[in-house]
Amino acid sequence: MKYCKILSSVIRAAKKMYYDSLIQKSTNKVKTTWDIVKSLTNNKTVINKTNTQDFNNTQKTANAFNQYFSTVAEKLIKNSSKENYTN
């Protein structure tokens, strides 16, 4: 169990170093950052595109973004935990 925790923290640190390195070397840091976010979230869309009328309501748009981004970390942690045990 202790080895698993150590391995998980080493993997997490290695991923952070890798992504930090990509961003540092990039000429377009914003694009690179979004490319990383897309790859980590498996290119899932932020807002359901079928409900485009909600874009006219700024409060609904803000709420949709808030809902998405408030759950991203939780989903990544859950997926990361599953990957650590399956590898």
BELBELPE-V365199 format. One record per residue. N is the residue number from 1. RES is the residue in one letter. PHI is phi as a letter, one per 20 degrees, with the letter a starting at -180 (999 if undefined). BURIAL is + if it has 24 or more other ideal C-beta (glycine too) atoms within 12 Angstrom, else -. Layout:
n & res & phi & burial
N & RES & PHI & BURIAL
N & RES & PHI & BURIAL
This chain:
n & res & phi & burial
1 & M & 999 & -
2 & K & f & -
3 & Y & f & -
4 & C & f & -
5 & K & f & -
6 & I & f & -
7 & L & f & -
8 & S & f & -
9 & S & f & -
10 & V & f & -
11 & I & f & -
12 & R & f & -
13 & A & f & -
14 & A & f & -
15 & K & f & -
16 & K & f & -
17 & M & f & -
18 & Y & f & -
19 & Y & f & -
20 & D & f & -
21 & S & f & -
22 & L & g & -
23 & I & f & -
24 & Q & f & -
25 & K & f & -
26 & S & f & -
27 & T & e & -
28 & N & c & -
29 & K & f & -
30 & V & f & -
31 & K & f & -
32 & T & f & -
33 & T & f & -
34 & W & f & -
35 & D & f & -
36 & I & f & -
37 & V & f & -
38 & K & f & -
39 & S & f & -
40 & L & f & -
41 & T & d & -
42 & N & l & -
43 & N & l & -
44 & K & f & -
45 & T & f & -
46 & V & f & -
47 & I & c & -
48 & N & f & -
49 & K & f & -
50 & T & f & -
51 & N & d & -
52 & T & f & -
53 & Q & f & -
54 & D & f & -
55 & F & f & -
56 & N & f & -
57 & N & d & -
58 & T & f & -
59 & Q & f & -
60 & K & f & -
61 & T & f & -
62 & A & f & -
63 & N & f & -
64 & A & f & -
65 & F & f & -
66 & N & g & -
67 & Q & g & -
68 & Y & f & -
69 & F & f & -
70 & S & f & -
71 & T & d & -
72 & V & f & -
73 & A & g & -
74 & E & f & -
75 & K & f & -
76 & L & f & -
77 & I & f & -
78 & K & f & -
79 & N & f & -
80 & S & f & -
81 & S & f & -
82 & K & f & -
83 & E & f & -
84 & N & f & -
85 & Y & e & -
86 & T & e & -
87 & N & e & -
